Amino acid sequence: MKTILIASSVLAAAIVCAITGCRMFSKRSTEATVALSAKPKGRIAIVYFSQSKVQNTALVAKWIQKHAGGDLVPLEPQTPYPEPYGKTLKAANEERAAGVHPPLKAVPPLDGYDIVFIGSPIWYSTYAAPLATFFDGEKLSGKTVAPFCTHGGGGAGRFFEDVRKTCREAKVLDGLSIRGSNQIERRLDIGVAAHHTEDDVVEWLNRIFK
Ligand SMILES: Cc1cc2nc3c(=O)[nH]c(=O)nc-3n(C[C@H](O)[C@H](O)[C@H](O)COP(=O)(O)O)c2cc1C
């Protein structure tokens, strides 16, 4: 019995290790080692939605703010999505099937901003439904839009293409796709910080604002 228990613990650790590349055990630093080459010119807003308890997209938004500056604008549905993951999926899937754009708590006007970062977790290969609600009320005409997303291993899907289609009246820059959490990682509180460092954000900022 004891042998079986030890063997299953080793197997579980090996699975987690394989998923995360063992980085969760090393407690490595996520601080940037590269410098920002030039601050983006203009007033910056970082609009994002982040749903899971790991808060992957929120962390990337904070890394962007740390290096580029700007104001964080979190999007909050009036009715929060349920946890755990199975319930979130069910709610999001029902919403998607019905074409619902969920009502949000008030979003401040973005008139005075020149550059708007837009961040979302990938839901069903594109942006999450609260972003659809945001876009209903905000066309971002004449602004520079920098999209970023976090995903569970499936990549950005149609996200960048969909942001481009939706923000036709904006100048949309190349986006940043960041690995967040898959289903197992969510349960273990493993996300962006296990897969990336701030360098990925700074290098992206250096590419798009050179
Ligand atoms: C409803 C739902 C749909 C999802 N669809 C995808 C997907 O299509 N592709 C993918 O790689 N990850 C998908 N994920 C995983 C999330 O994109 C990933 O966990 C993300 O990092 C969560 O970000 P957050 O912590 O900011 O909420 C989905 C998650 C949920 C809840």
PDBQT file of the ligand as one rigid body, heavy atoms in Angstrom, charges set to zero:
ROOT
HETATM    1  C1  LIG A 301     -14.522  29.184 -21.156  1.00  0.00    +0.000 C 
HETATM    2  C2  LIG A 301     -13.059  28.926 -21.414  1.00  0.00    +0.000 A 
HETATM    3  C3  LIG A 301     -12.620  28.659 -22.687  1.00  0.00    +0.000 A 
HETATM    4  C4  LIG A 301     -11.249  28.458 -22.943  1.00  0.00    +0.000 A 
HETATM    5  N1  LIG A 301     -10.842  28.224 -24.232  1.00  0.00    +0.000 NA
HETATM    6  C5  LIG A 301      -9.509  28.068 -24.483  1.00  0.00    +0.000 A 
HETATM    7  C6  LIG A 301      -9.060  27.842 -25.827  1.00  0.00    +0.000 A 
HETATM    8  O1  LIG A 301      -9.837  27.842 -26.797  1.00  0.00    +0.000 OA
HETATM    9  N2  LIG A 301      -7.729  27.677 -26.023  1.00  0.00    +0.000 N 
HETATM   10  C7  LIG A 301      -6.816  27.695 -24.980  1.00  0.00    +0.000 A 
HETATM   11  O2  LIG A 301      -5.615  27.527 -25.203  1.00  0.00    +0.000 OA
HETATM   12  N3  LIG A 301      -7.232  27.929 -23.700  1.00  0.00    +0.000 NA
HETATM   13  C8  LIG A 301      -8.544  28.113 -23.434  1.00  0.00    +0.000 A 
HETATM   14  N4  LIG A 301      -8.956  28.368 -22.139  1.00  0.00    +0.000 N 
HETATM   15  C9  LIG A 301      -7.939  28.529 -21.059  1.00  0.00    +0.000 C 
HETATM   16  C10 LIG A 301      -7.656  30.000 -20.734  1.00  0.00    +0.000 C 
HETATM   17  O3  LIG A 301      -7.436  30.757 -21.918  1.00  0.00    +0.000 OA
HETATM   18  C11 LIG A 301      -6.403  30.147 -19.853  1.00  0.00    +0.000 C 
HETATM   19  O4  LIG A 301      -6.532  29.397 -18.674  1.00  0.00    +0.000 OA
HETATM   20  C12 LIG A 301      -6.126  31.617 -19.507  1.00  0.00    +0.000 C 
HETATM   21  O5  LIG A 301      -4.774  31.772 -19.165  1.00  0.00    +0.000 OA
HETATM   22  C13 LIG A 301      -7.010  32.124 -18.351  1.00  0.00    +0.000 C 
HETATM   23  O6  LIG A 301      -6.708  33.477 -18.121  1.00  0.00    +0.000 OA
HETATM   24  P1  LIG A 301      -7.208  34.266 -16.812  1.00  0.00    +0.000 P 
HETATM   25  O7  LIG A 301      -6.451  33.687 -15.635  1.00  0.00    +0.000 OA
HETATM   26  O8  LIG A 301      -6.821  35.689 -17.076  1.00  0.00    +0.000 OA
HETATM   27  O9  LIG A 301      -8.676  34.074 -16.699  1.00  0.00    +0.000 OA
HETATM   28  C14 LIG A 301     -10.312  28.537 -21.867  1.00  0.00    +0.000 A 
HETATM   29  C15 LIG A 301     -10.772  28.792 -20.573  1.00  0.00    +0.000 A 
HETATM   30  C16 LIG A 301     -12.132  28.988 -20.333  1.00  0.00    +0.000 A 
HETATM   31  C17 LIG A 301     -12.611  29.263 -18.922  1.00  0.00    +0.000 C 
ENDROOT
TORSDOF 0
